[in-house]
């Protein structure tokens, strides 16, 4: 087994932090490799969002045709279904119009609200004397996607967060099991930050789920939407957005809380799942950039240097593997 990827945080000449990162890489042919422990049990968090969005695009007897087609979903809405957005006006506009088309309002979203993570947008709400609501939750696009599935299948959306609700039981959880080749039958799920069930998935099975989604023409539609509208998947200055903008349709990526990151190169058919052992997001980001470069994916994105309050560079983030 290869050692884990090591990410070092230096401040001046002083090594301030050292992060160990596990990586799973799954090829189109099923070949698996990685660093550290690529089979470690992982809570994928928001890196699972494209897989959770699969019921929107999947066709078949259970789906009664594609949900996305039935509701004439736009590329922007599909991208938002996979998003952890910053609550910028462009994000709120998509969610608001989408809810209106469903005949619903913000009160249908059970994800609760929080201030925009995008600082300027949060400051603008304060300056305008306007409060935040569930649309500003970074997961509101995913939840609006859930409500769309409920509408299509005539499900009462009340309580859709619960593992036993028909939405989760018959659509979202089966999509996770199918794409990641796992069973959740013996698990008691945790609760994600937005309230939905979160399941334990081996890191290499998470990568496999991302690869399997790319191999399905319907699933590929989600990645294409993410790559076409990367500013909606995360937002201004965010790593997901920066990587997909620089990748120009070659790579789709998605972060998750506690140091998780996933990526897929659809044309090459391989996918990557990353988990920083101590949950450090910047270590996961640095590892993502390093792994993509090591796999031959050339994107012009670098980690931001460490700066102080005056904007002076005082340190660096670097990968040693």
N, C-alpha and C positions, 0 to 999 in steps of 0.2 A: 504494500500500500504506500502511495506517495505521501509525503508529509503535507500538512495543510499549507495553504498560501498564507504568508505572513505580511501584514500591513503595518508599517512603522510610521508613527507620528513624531516628528522632530520639531523642537522649538529651539532655534539657534543650533548649537552643537549638542544639545541635550536630547536623548531619546525619551520622549515623554510617555508614549503609549505604544503597546505592541498587541496587535489583534491577530488571532488565528481564524482562518476561514476555510470551511469545507465547500467543495465544489463537485457537482455531478455534471457530466457531459454525456449526452445520449445522441447517437447518430441516427440518420434515417434508416440504416440497416439494423438498428437495435444495439449496435456496439456501444459499450459503456466504458467510461474512464472518468478520471477526476483527481482530486487532491484531498488529502485528509480522510475524512469518513464520508464518502459519497452516498452512503445508505442511511445516514443518521435520520432518525425521526424528526420531522419538522412541522411546525405550524406555518403554512405558506402565507397566511394573512392576505394582504391585498395583491400579492403576486399571483393569486389564484383567480383574479377577476376575469381574465379572458375565458378561462374554463367555466366559471360560473355563468358567463354570458352565453355559453354554447346553446342552451335551450331557446335563445332568441332566433338563432339561425338554422338550427337543426330541422330537417324535414323528416317525416315519417308518420306512421299511423298514430302514435301517441301525440305528436305535435300537431296533427291535422294540417300539415303544411307548415311553411316557415312563418313563425310569429312576426319576424321582421318584415317579411313581404306583405303579410296581412295588414300591417299597420303602416306600410310604406315608410319604414324607418330610414332615415338619412345616414350618410357616412358619419356625420357629426354625432348623431345619437348612438350609433354603434360604438364609436370611439369613447363616448361618455359612459357607456355601459361597462367599459373596461377601465375606467379612470379612477385615480385618486387625485382629484383636482384641487386647486388652491383657492377656490371660491372667488375667482376673478369675474368681472361682469360677463365675459364671453361664456363662462361656464354656467352661470346662473340663467342667462338668456336661453341656452339650449334646454336646460332642465325645465324651466318655466313653460316654454312653448310645448315641450313634450308632454308635460302633465296636463296642459290645457287640451291637447289633442286627445288625451285619454279620458277627458271629462272629469279630471281629478284636480285637487289643489294640494298645497304643501302639507296639509294635515294628513294626507294619505301616506306620507313618508314616515316610517317608524324608526328611522335612523337617528332621530334627534338632531338638534342643531349645535353648531359651535362656530366661533368667529372664523373668518377666512384665514387660512394659513399664509396666504399671500399678504404681506404686511401692508402694502399700499391699499389693497382692497379693504382690509380691516379698518385702516385709518379713515378711508373714505366713508364707511358706514358710520363711524363715530362722528365725523365732521357733519354728516347729513342728519344726524340724530335718528338714524335708521337702525333697528335691531337686526340681528342675524336670525335665521331660521333653518329648518332642515335642508333647504336647498343649498346652504353654504357648507353642509357636511361634505367632507371630501368624497364620501361614498354615495352621494345622492344620485349620481348617474346610474350606478349599479342598482340602486333601489328602485329607480324609475323603470329600469329594465325588468326587475322582478314584478313590478305592478303591471307591466305590459304583458308578461307571461300570464299573470292572473286574469287579466281582462280577456285574453285570447281563449283561455280554457274555462271561462265562466266560474272562476274561483273567488270566493269571498276573500279579499285581501287582508281582512282584519287578522292580526296575529301572525302575519307571514314570516316573522323572524324565527318562529319556533321550529325546532327540528321536525316535529310531527305535523306541521302544516302541510297541506297537499303540495304547495309550491316547492318547499324544501324536500319533502319526502319523495315526490314523484318526478321532479324535474331537476332541481339543482344538485342534490346529493347523487342521484344516478349519473349525472354528467361527470361529476368528479370521479366516481368509481369507474366509469367506463373509460375515460380518457387516461386516468392515472393507473389503471389496472390494480385497484385496491378494493378492499371491502371495509365498510365502516360498521358492519353488523355488531362487532364486539366492542365498539367504542362509545364512550360517553363524550360528546363533543364539548369543547370549550366555547366561550362566547367571544366573538371578535369585537373590535372596537365599535363597530356600527350595530352590534346586536345580533348578527346572524351566527349560525353554528360554524365552528372552525374545527377541522378534522386533522388528525395526525397523518402525515404522508411522508414516507421515506424520500430523501432528497432526490435520489435517482428516479423515483416514480413521478415526482413533480416535474422533473426535466422531461421524462417520457410523455407526461400529459401535454406539455407544451409542444413537443415534437408531433404527437398524434393529432393535436388540434390543427397544426400546419398541414398535415397530410390529408386532412378532410377538406374538400372544397368549401363546405359551409363554414368550417372553422377558420379556414384561410381568409374568409371574408372579414372576420373580426380583426385579424392582424393587419390586413390591408387598410381597414378603417383607422386603426391606431397609427399606422405609418403615414396615412394621408392627412391626419389631423393630430399630430403629436402635441400641439399646444393645448388640446383639450384633455389629453391623457394625464397630464400633470400641470404644466403651466410655466409662466415666465421664469427662466433661470433654473428650472428643475432638471435633474439628471435624465429622467426618462425622456423629457421633451428634447433636451439637447442632443442626446444620442440618436434619437429617431430622426431629428431634423438633419443631423450630419450624415446619417446612414442612407438618406435619400431612397427609401423603399427597400433597403437590403436587410434591415434588422428591426425587429420589434422587441421592446423591453418593457418590464414592469417591476417596480419596486414593491416591497412589502415591509411592514413594521418589523422591528427587532432584527435588522440586518439581513433581510431576505432580498434577493434580486433574481429575476429570471429573464432569459433572452432566447430568441429563436431567429435563425437565418433561414427563412422559408425555402429559398431556392436551393440551398445546400442541404436542408433537411435536418440540421442538428439543432439541439436546444441545450441550454445551460441553466442550472439551478444553483444558487449560491446561498450559503447561510454563515454569517459571522457568528462565531461561538459566543461572544459576549454581547451580541445584539447591536453593534456599532454600525450605523447606516453608512458613514463615510468610508468605513473599511469595505463594506459590501460594494459601494460604488467604485472604489479604486480597484477592487478585484474584478468587477465586471469589465472595466476598461482594459485591464491587463489580459483577461481571458479572451476577450474578443480579438485583441491584437495578436495574441498567441495562436489563435485559430485562423488568422489571416483576414479578419474583418477590419478594414482600415477606415477609421472614422477620426475626424479632426476634433476630438474632445479630450481635454485634460482635466485632472482634478484641480480645483481652485487652491492656490497656496493659502497657508494660514496667515491671516492678517490681524492687526490690532484694531482698536476703535478708530484710529486715524487712517486706516487703510494701508498701513505699512506692512510689507511682507515680513513675517517673523518666524516662519517655519514651513514645513512641507509634509505631504502625505505620499509615501512611496511603497511600492510592493517589492518584497523580496521572496522569491520562490525557488 
